[in-house]
C-alpha cells in the first residue's frame, strides 16, 4: 500500500540526548574488530582506556532516533524494509566520552514505482551538547520494498560511483569474531535477527547475521589502518551501499583504489567470495 509522502517527509523526530562513556566507546570498537591483534598498539588505543580514542565510525550508534518505521502511523510495511546505503561526514574527531544531541529529519522520500518500492533518506546531525559544535552528519537510506507507487516524491539522489576495474591499490583483510553480532547489538541494534537462530532461519538465513553497520565499521577500520595510520582525524567521510549480509566469524577483505584524497572501495566476505559492501567512497585528509 502506498505511503503518505507528506506525513513521512514531515515526520516529527524528538531530539535524542545521549551520554556515552569510555566503556561505550571501547565496546563499539571491540564490536567492529579493533584489538584483534593484542600486540598492535595502534589498535589498542581504541579499546584500552589509556589515551583512549573513539573509532571514527562510532557516530552511527549515537543519537539514534529508534525504529520509528514500525509505528503504525507511518504506514510503512516495515517487515520489508532493508538498509540500503549509509553515509557519514566527520566534522571533527569524536570524543571518547561525552553527551551528544541527535537531530534527525527526513531528507528525501523517493518513489521508485508501484512494484519497485521507495527510498526514505534520513539526515542525522550529531552535536556536542556542551559546546553546540557539530561533530558528524549521517545519511541513512532505507529501501522500503513494499511502499512504492504514491506518486508525489523527491528526486532520486545521484548514484554512488562504481569501483574501478582491475587490481586495487591496496587491500586489507580483517577477521570478525563468531560472537561479533552479540557484542555489536549491545551498542545499538538489539534485533533478534542477529542473535536468535530461529529468527534468522525464519528470515531465510542459515544462522544469525552481522549487522550491516558493523560491517560498515570493519570497512572503516580497514581504511583507517591502510591510509590513515590509525589517526581518526585523517578520515573525514565514509559512504557505502549494502549488498549482502556477513555471517559472524567471516573475514572481510576491503579492496581500495586511491584517487588523491578519495578512496573508492568494496568489501567482500572471503569465505564465500561475496561482495557485502559496494560503491564505497571514503574521504581522507592524509
C-alpha positions in Angstrom: 0.0 0.0 0.0 1.5 3.4 -0.9 2.8 5.6 1.9 1.7 9.2 2.6 4.5 11.3 1.3 3.6 14.4 3.3 3.3 12.5 6.6 6.7 10.8 6.1 8.5 13.9 4.8 7.4 15.9 7.9 7.8 13.1 10.5 8.4 14.7 13.9 11.6 13.4 15.4 12.3 14.4 19.0 15.9 15.3 19.8 17.8 12.4 21.3 20.2 13.3 24.1 22.8 10.6 24.8 25.5 10.4 27.3 28.2 7.8 26.5 31.2 6.7 28.5 34.7 5.4 27.6 33.3 1.9 28.2 30.8 2.6 25.4 33.5 3.6 23.0 35.5 0.6 23.9 32.5 -1.7 23.4 31.8 -0.2 20.0 35.4 -0.6 18.9 35.5 -4.3 20.1 32.3 -4.9 18.2 33.8 -3.8 14.9 37.0 -5.7 15.5 39.6 -3.3 16.9 42.0 -5.0 19.3 42.1 -8.4 17.4 45.9 -8.3 17.4 46.9 -8.0 21.1 50.4 -6.8 20.1 49.2 -3.9 17.8 49.4 -0.9 20.0 47.8 1.3 17.3 44.5 -0.7 17.7 44.9 -0.8 21.4 44.3 3.0 21.6 40.6 2.3 20.6 40.0 -0.5 23.2 42.1 0.5 26.2 41.4 3.4 28.5 44.9 4.7 28.5 45.0 7.5 25.9 41.6 6.3 24.5 40.4 7.3 21.1 36.9 6.8 19.7 36.6 4.8 16.4 35.6 7.4 13.7 32.6 5.4 12.6 31.1 5.5 16.1 28.6 8.2 15.2 26.4 5.6 13.6 25.4 4.4 17.1 25.0 7.9 18.6 21.7 9.9 18.8 19.8 7.2 17.0 16.0 8.0 16.8 14.9 4.4 17.2 12.8 2.1 15.0 10.3 4.8 14.0 9.2 3.0 10.8 7.5 0.3 13.0 5.0 3.0 14.2 1.6 2.1 12.6 1.1 5.8 11.9 3.9 5.8 9.5 2.0 3.4 7.2 5.3 1.7 6.1 5.5 -2.1 5.6 8.4 -2.3 8.0 8.8 -6.1 7.6 10.0 -5.5 4.0 12.5 -2.6 4.7 16.2 -3.0 4.2 19.1 -0.7 5.0 20.3 0.4 1.5 23.1 2.9 2.0 24.9 4.7 4.8 27.0 7.9 4.6 29.0 9.7 7.3 30.7 13.1 7.3 33.0 13.8 10.2 33.4 17.4 11.0 35.9 16.8 13.9 37.1 13.8 15.8 34.5 12.1 18.1 35.4 12.4 21.8 35.9 9.1 23.7 33.2 10.1 26.1 30.6 12.9 26.3 27.0 13.9 25.8 25.6 14.5 22.3 22.3 15.5 20.8 21.0 13.7 17.8 18.7 15.7 15.5 17.0 13.7 12.7 14.9 14.8 9.8 13.6 13.1 6.7 15.8 14.5 3.9 14.0 12.8 0.9 11.3 10.3 0.1 11.7 8.8 -3.4 9.0 6.9 -5.2 10.7 4.2 -7.4 7.3 2.9 -8.7 4.4 0.7 -7.6 6.4 -2.5 -7.9 9.8 -1.1 -7.1 9.3 0.4 -3.7 10.5 3.6 -2.2 13.6 5.2 -0.6 13.5 7.1 2.6 16.6 9.1 3.3 17.2 10.4 6.9 19.8 13.0 7.8 21.0 12.9 11.4 23.3 15.6 13.0 25.4 14.7 16.0 26.1 17.8 18.1 28.2 18.1 21.2 25.7 19.1 23.9 28.1 21.2 26.0 29.6 23.3 23.2 27.0 23.1 20.5 29.7 22.0 18.0 28.6 19.8 15.1 30.6 16.6 15.2 29.1 14.5 12.4 26.3 14.3 9.9 24.9 11.0 8.7 22.6 10.0 5.8 20.7 6.7 6.3 18.9 5.4 3.2 16.2 2.8 3.8 14.7 0.8 0.9 11.0 0.3 1.6 10.3 -2.6 -0.8 6.5 -2.6 -0.2 5.7 1.1 -0.3 6.2 2.5 -3.9 3.5 4.0 -6.1 2.5 7.0 -4.1 3.3 9.4 -7.0 4.4 12.6 -5.2 8.1 12.4 -4.2 11.5 13.9 -4.2 14.2 13.4 -6.9 16.4 10.4 -6.5 20.0 11.2 -5.4 22.8 10.6 -7.9 24.1 7.0 -7.9 27.3 6.4 -6.0 30.4 5.8 -8.1 31.3 2.3 -9.1 34.6 0.9 -8.0 37.3 0.8 -10.7 38.1 -2.2 -12.8 41.4 -4.0 -12.3 43.7 -4.7 -9.3 43.1 -2.5 -6.3 45.9 -0.3 -5.0 45.6 -1.9 -1.5 43.5 -4.5 0.3 43.1 -5.2 4.0 41.8 -8.5 5.5 40.1 -8.2 8.9 38.5 -11.1 10.7 35.2 -10.9 12.6 34.6 -12.8 15.8 32.0 -15.6 15.8 30.3 -13.6 18.6 30.7 -10.2 16.9 26.9 -9.7 16.4 26.3 -10.4 20.1 28.8 -7.7 21.0 27.7 -5.2 18.5 24.0 -5.5 19.4 24.9 -4.0 22.8 25.9 -0.8 21.1 22.7 -0.1 19.1 20.5 -2.7 17.4 19.0 -5.5 19.6 17.1 -7.0 16.6 16.9 -10.8 17.4 17.8 -11.5 13.7 21.4 -11.0 14.9 21.1 -13.3 17.9 18.4 -16.0 17.7 19.0 -18.9 15.2 15.2 -19.5 14.9 14.6 -15.8 13.9 17.4 -15.9 11.4 16.2 -19.1 9.8 12.6 -17.7 9.6 14.2 -14.7 7.7 15.9 -17.0 5.2 19.4 -17.2 6.7 21.2 -20.2 7.9 22.2 -18.5 11.1 22.2 -15.1 12.7 23.8 -12.4 10.5 26.1 -9.5 11.3 24.6 -6.0 11.5 25.3 -4.1 8.3 26.6 -1.2 10.3 29.0 -3.5 12.0 30.4 -4.5 8.6 30.5 -0.8 7.8 32.6 -0.2 10.9 35.0 -3.0 9.8 35.5 -1.3 6.4 36.1 2.0 8.2 38.7 0.2 10.3 40.4 -1.1 7.1 40.6 2.4 5.6 41.9 3.9 8.9 44.5 1.2 9.1 45.6 1.3 5.5 45.6 5.0 4.7 45.3 7.0 8.0 47.9 5.3 10.2 45.1 4.8 12.8 44.7 8.6 13.2 40.9 9.3 13.4 41.3 12.9 12.4 42.5 11.9 8.9 39.2 10.2 8.0 36.5 12.8 7.1 33.9 10.7 5.2 32.7 7.2 4.6 29.7 6.1 2.4 28.7 2.6 1.2 25.9 0.6 -0.4 25.0 -2.6 1.4 24.9 -5.5 -1.0 24.9 -8.8 1.1 25.0 -9.9 4.7 28.0 -11.1 6.6 28.0 -14.1 8.9 29.9 -13.6 12.2 33.3 -15.3 12.0 33.9 -14.5 8.4 36.9 -12.5 7.2 36.1 -9.2 5.4 38.5 -8.1 2.7 38.3 -4.4 1.8 39.7 -3.6 -1.6 40.7 0.0 -2.1 41.6 2.3 -5.0 43.1 5.7 -4.1 42.3 8.8 -6.2 44.0 11.6 -4.3 42.1 12.3 -1.1 39.3 9.9 -2.2 39.3 6.2 -1.6 37.0 4.0 -3.7 36.4 0.6 -2.1 34.3 -2.5 -1.8 34.3 -5.3 0.8 33.8 -9.0 0.4 33.4 -12.0 2.7 36.4 -14.0 1.7 35.0 -17.4 2.7 32.0 -17.2 0.3 33.6 -14.7 -2.2 30.6 -12.4 -1.8 30.7 -8.6 -2.1 29.0 -7.4 1.1 29.7 -3.6 0.7 29.9 -1.9 -2.7 30.2 1.6 -4.2 32.2 2.7 -1.2 33.7 6.2 -1.0 36.0 7.4 1.8 37.5 10.9 2.0 40.8 11.3 3.9 42.9 14.2 4.9 46.2 12.2 4.9 
